[in-house]
Amino acid sequence: MAKPKRLAHVVYMTRRFDEMIAWYRNVFEADVVHQDPALAFLAYDDEHHRFAFANLALLKPGGDGATAEVGVNHIAFTYASAGDLLETYARLKAVGIEPYWPVHHGMTLSLYYRDPDSNRLELQVDAMPVDAANAYIASPAFAANPLGFVANPDALLAAHRAGASEQELLSMPDSEPTPLPFAHGFTA
């Protein structure tokens, strides 16, 4: 049975976007690897990002400011290979646990799940080495589509079981960009 090899990152929803970025930069001596008005990604080690922040003031303007709107959006766990991630997908699907959002972010292939309390988890596999991921996050392609592309885990599982290579499984899909605005759980 495949298990995650590490905790990857935490994503926060905030109405104090600039303050949160500054605080995490100070505490972790982190660098901003991507920032636009809606999203920011920070890293302090060899991971392409350890923290991400979603700006609720922009994404959900006029919100009531209730603390229920802010906080952890999801926690991500990285698997060692696409095969491990896809076999985990098959195991979970067999017991009725299916992802609500399968997406290829460019730097990761990710499957998002909700637990019984609706906490969100991302199970992912790195789609490129960290240097390439860092370059991708800094690229115009990422800036134009920071969420990525819809992924088809059933098709990927079939390809994996038919012998597709890791590179084939992790290549950017030929699909529609994932819909905005944050239709897959990025709003509180």
N, C-alpha and C positions, 0 to 999 in steps of 0.2 A: 504494500500500500504506500503510495507516494504521500509525503508530508512536505509542508513548506520548508525551505531551507533558511529563511530569515523573514523578519518583519521588515517591510519595505518603506512604507510612509504613512503619514496621517494627513487627512484633509480636513480643514476647518472652514466652517461657515462663519462669517463675521460682519458686523456693521462698523468695526473699527479696523478697517483694512490696513491703513498705513501704520497704525499703532501696533497691530499684531506683527506685521512684517518687521518693523523696527525691533520689537521685543525679541522675536525669535532670532533675528540677526545678532543681537547683542548677547543673548544667553548662549547660543550655540556657535557664535562666530561664523555664522552661515553666510553664504553668498546667494544673491538673487540670480537664478539661472534663466528665469523668464518672468516678465511682468507686463501685464496690460491692465486696462482699467478694471477688468472683471476677475482676473486670476493672477496669482503669483506662485512661483515654485522656488523653493530654497533648498540648498544642499550644503553639507558641511564635511562630507567624506567622499568615498568613491561611488556612492549611489547618485543616480541622475537627479533625484529629488527625494528629500526626506520629509518635507512639509509642503503643503499647498494650501492656499487661502482663496476662498471664493468671496467676492465683495457683494454682500447682500444689499448694500445701499444702491448698487447698480442693477443687480440681478433680480431683486425683489423690492423695488422702490415703494415707499409708502407703507412698508410693513409696520406692524405695531411695535416693533422693537422688543418684543417679549424675548426673554432668555431662551424660550423653546426654539426660536428661530436660529439661534447661534449655537456653536459648539462643533463637536466632531461630526463630520459628514460620513467618513468611512476610514477604516484601517485596512492597509494592504499587506498581503503576504506573498512572497515570491517563491515559485517552484523552480527546481533545477533544470527542467526541460519542458518543452511543449508537450511531449508524451506524458510526463507526470501530470501536468495540468489537465490534459484531455482525459486521461484515465480517471482522475479525480472527478471531473465533470460527469463521466459515465457512471461512476460509483454513486455520486449524489443523485443523478437523474433517476437511477434505478430505485431509489427510495423516496422519490417525489420531491427532491430539492433541486430546483432549476434556477439558473441565473435570470435576473430581471433585465440585465443589460450586458450582452456580449459585445465587446468593442476591441478594436485594434487601435491603440493610441499612437502607434508609430514606434515608440521605444518599448512598448509592452503589448502583449496580447493579454487581455483582461476579461475576467468573468466576475460580475458583481452579483452578490447574493444579499438577501435580508434574513436575519435570524428571527426567531419567534417574537422578539420585542421590536422588530423592525430596525435593529441596528444593521448598518450596511458594512459588508466586507468585500474587499476586492481580492480575488485569487488571480495571480498574474505570473507571467514568465517574461523575462527580458527578451526583446526581439533583436537587440543589437548590443555590442559591447558598450561599456560605459562612456568611452570617448566619443563614439558615434552617437550615442543617446544625448550626451551633452551638446554636441554640435547640432543635432536635430532640434532639440528644445530651443536653441538660439537661432534657428533658421526661419526664414519667411514662410516656409511651408507649414511649420508648427504654428506660427503666429496667425496664419490664415485659417487654421483648423486645429485648435488646441485640444479638442476632444477626441478626434480620430474618426475611424470608419466602422460601420456596423460589421460585426464578425458573425460567422455561422458555425457554432461549435459542433453541430452534428456533421456538417461537411468536413470540418477539420478532423474530427474524430475518425470518420471513415477514411480520410486520406492517411492519417497516422497509422491506422490498422492495416492499410493497404501498402505501407512501407514508405510513405513520403519522408523525405529528409527533414531534419530540423529547420534548415534554411527555407524549404518549401512551406512548411507549416507556419513559419514566422514572417513570411513575406507580407508586405502591405496588401490588403485585399482590394479587389476591384469591386467596390461597393459604394453605396451612398455615404456621404459624411453623416455622422451621428447628428440627430436633430437638435436644434437649439430652440428655445432657451432651456437648457439643462433639464430636459424632459425625463431624465432617468435618475431622479433622486438627488439632484444637486440643489433643489430648493427645499426649504424646511417645511 
